[in-house]
Amino acid sequence: MTQAWLNRIATAVPPHDIHAEFVEFAQTALSDVRSRSLFQRMSDLADIEHRFSCFAPGPKPRDLVLDSTGFYQRRAFPSTGARMALYRDAALGLARQAIAALEISAERDGISHLIVASCTGFTAPGLDFDIMRDTGLASSIERTVVGFMGCFAAVNALKLARHIVRSEPGAKVLVVNLEISSLHLQEQWELEKMLSFLLFGDGCGACLVSAEPTGLALGKFRAEVLPRSADLITWEIGDQGFEMHLSGQVPGRIRRWLREYGSDLLDDRKPSEVALWAVHAGGRSILDAVQHGLALSPEALGFSRDVLRAFGNMSSATLIFVLQRILRSTQATGEGLAMAFGPGLTVETFAFHRP
């Protein structure tokens, strides 16, 4: 059977770093002293220093308008339709940056498949169509969209690419994971919601997958659903954008499940036998849950913690940023395991090898 390889990765984020601005804004949006104090404490512990958005912060004070374009106005937040209209242009611009950095001009005519994963916007013709035309790919290219799966969609996109290459050894697959999370800010200034908003940023990852033996060799993929956990992460389409619920129980459930079933994910290997860990940087508490659930060393999740610190949680694009750091490191060799979480509560993993 043909071996599929993740050959190259490129990433992109919008120009506006909004993390510090949002932390400051929360101090005016939260109504009581206790909530403001707790939010500040949690933001200090979040281990996030930067998050990027397609929106530039508006001028201070932000009593009425939050961003520089007036898209988010107090007591008049945009409809889902308005958000989707903005998604198309913002998403294509960000995808263009990442694909340009991937430098596919020499392979453009040979790219046979395009896979796009995104859960933060919908249009038709969609982002896959726009990328095809903007990048100059053949109109006959086979296009697939992985939609609304949340943070683990990067695993599913790479899984599809692997299946394609294994069945068609001459295939070259362009995989794009793109999320504009900042399009779905809600006018809900309660502490729990503000802590959720604190995590997310915008980002895009672009990958080239083929049978060419360079990069990361993609191994076995696996999916598991934690029992009695379907309501812990939800992502609903509302009249005023997409509405996320992220339960504070998620890290604890992941930690306990990994302690009991983690050896199955590792195919009965010891965690110490896995040299490279690419774990979705969903938040510090998520990474801590994986570390303690699998009894990993403090250094094991270094690539994931670096991405969280520099970009926050970019939903499905986040894992691609982690894998990129592994590819860039000359010291990162050996057996690896990638892992991501999302609605379900679903755990998606795949093995990989860096020669």
ABEGO torsion letter per residue (X at the ends): XBBBBBABBBBBBBABBAAAAAAAAAAAABABAAAAAAAAAAAAAAGBABBBBABBBBBOBAAABABAAGABBBGABBBAAAAAAAAAAAAAAAAAAAAAAAGAAAAAAABABBBBBBAABBBOBBAAAAAAAAAGBBAABBBBBBBGAEAAAAAAAAAAAAAAAAABAABBBBBBBBBBAAAABBBBABAAAAAAAAABBBBBBBBBBBABBBEBBBBBBBBBBBBGAAAABBBBBBAAEBBBBBBAAAAAAAAAAAAAAAAAAAGGBBAAABABBBBBBAEAAAAAAAAAAAGBBAAAAAAAAAAAAAAEBAEAAAAAAAAAAAAABAABBEBBBBBBBBBOBBBBBBBBBBX
